[in-house]
Amino acid sequence: MINKKRIAIIFALIIVAVSIIYILSYSQKTQNAPTTSQPISLKEITPGITTEQQVLQNLGIPIASNDGILQYKSNSPARNNEISIQNGKVNFVKEIVSYKDTTITLTELNKQYGNANYLYGPDSVNGYFLYYHPEKGIAYLANPNTGTVLEIWHFPATTFDNFLKTWAKDYSTTPLKNQF
């Protein structure tokens, strides 16, 4: 009987020892595993929260920088994305939408954010209006006839009046003179 007890104890000790070795090797592997973080996209930048340092760490050095506006390459060959920095934080993002990106349409944005009112502006003569949701911190320059979106603006949620004064200075609720 003593032999059976000894064998059971030795067997139990071996199981405990193997378990400890497994746990230690597993925790060491996870500690030494390289951390791969994907760079943030413009959609992950939150105006009023994301810092300039976070933008630089994740998007890298801008291709241009002037008066607190960082420019990053977009999918458009002619225009760059713009990130405006104020007091060390992002306060406005202008995301340029390429004509090649057929997934971003006025219909899709209206489905996502709700139907929007629009403003007239410099591009209205070409059929583009600025659709806005200031309470959601988003606006988009789009053509209602084609559904094409040129730009998506991200900013801290605000009132309509503040949106007009701050971001949409060149836009109006009525057509501009000589526009139509």
N, C-alpha and C positions, 0 to 999 in steps of 0.2 A: 504494500500500500504506500509505503514511503516513496517508492520509485514513481508511482503514478502521480503523487503530489508534487514531487520534484519536477517531473516532466511537465505538468500543468503550469507550475510556477515559471519554469524556464520558458515555456511556450508563451505565457502571458508577458514576460519581460521582453522577449524578442518582438512581440507585436507592439508593445509600448515603444521600444527603441526604434523600430522601423517607422512607426507613426511620427515620432519626434523628428527623426531625420527627414522624413517627407515634408513635414510642416516647415521646418527650418529651411530646406532647400527651396520650397515653393515661395516662402516670404522673401528670400534673398533674390530669387528670379524676378519677382514683381518689383522689388526695390531697384534693381539694376536695369529693368526694362527701359528702353529709351522712350521718352515721352514725345509723341509726335502731335503737335497741335496744328490744326489747319488754320491758315490765315483767315481772319474774319472777312466777311464780304461787306459790301456797303449796306446790305439789309440788316446786318448785325450791329451796325453803328447806331447808337441811340443818342440823338441830340439832347443835350442837357445832362447826360450821364457819362458817355464815353469821353475819355480824356485825350488830349493831343498825344501824350506819350503812348497810350494804347493804340492809337491809329498808326503812329510811326513804328511801333513794335510789330504790329500785325500786317500792315500794308507796305511797310518799307519807306524808303525815301521818296518823296513826291517827285514827279517829273518837272514840276514848277511850283513855286511858292511866291505869293505876293500879297502883302497886306493882310495876313492871317488866313488866306485862302490857299489850301493845298490842292494841287491838281494831280489826279491819278488817271492812268490810261483807262479808257472805256472800250467797249466793243465797236464804237463808231470810229471810222478813220479820220473824221474831221474835228471831233470835239472830245474834251476830257471831262471826267467826273470831277466835281468840286466839293471840297469839305471846308467849311468855314469854321475857324477856331476863334473863340472869344473867352478871355480869362482862363485859358488852359483847357477848355472843354469844347467839344463839338457843339455848334449851335445851329448849323444848317448843312444839309447834304443835297447836292444837285446830282442826281443819277441820270446819266445820259443813256437813252435806250436806242439800240441799234435797229435799223430797219430789218436786219437779219433775225432779230429776236421776235418771232411770231407768237410767243406765249404771253407776251405783255401787250394787252390790248385794252382799249377803253372799256369794253364789255367785261373783261376779266377783273379789272380794277374796280369797276362799279359793283360787281358781284362780291368782291372781297370787302369793300369799304362802304357800300351802299351808293345809291344814285346821288350824284353831286350836282350842285349848282355850278355855274361857270362865270368867269370874268373875261372881258375883252382885253386884249393887249396887243403888243407889237406884232405878234404872229397871227392875229385874227384875220388879217387880210388874206392870209394863205389858208384859212380854214381851221386854225388851231386855237383852242380856247383853254384857259386855265381852270380846270375842275378842282374844287377845293373841299377839304374836310378839316378846317382849322382845329376843331375839338379833338381830332384824331392825330394831328400833326403830319398831315400828308396833303399834297396837291400834285396834279399831273397835267402836263401840257399835251392835249390830245385833239385829234380831228374827229368830230362826231360822225362824219360821212364815211370815213375809211376805217375808223377805230384805231388808227395809228397813234402811238404814244411816242413823243419826242423826249420828254423829261419826266422824272419823278422827283418831287421835292419832299424832303423829310426835315422836320423842325419840331421843337417842343410844342405840345398841345397849347392852344391859345384861343382867344376870341376872334371873331371875324374882323372886328375893327383893328385889333392889334396885328392880325395877319396882313391886312391891307397896308397898314403903316410900316410894317417891318419887312415883309417878304415880297409883297405884291404891289410895290409902289408904282410900277408902270402899268398897272391893270385897273380896270374900271367895271362897274356893273352895267354901264351903257357903252355902246360902240364909240370908239375914239373918232374925232373929226376926220373926215375924208377917208374913213376906213370902209364904209359900205355905201 
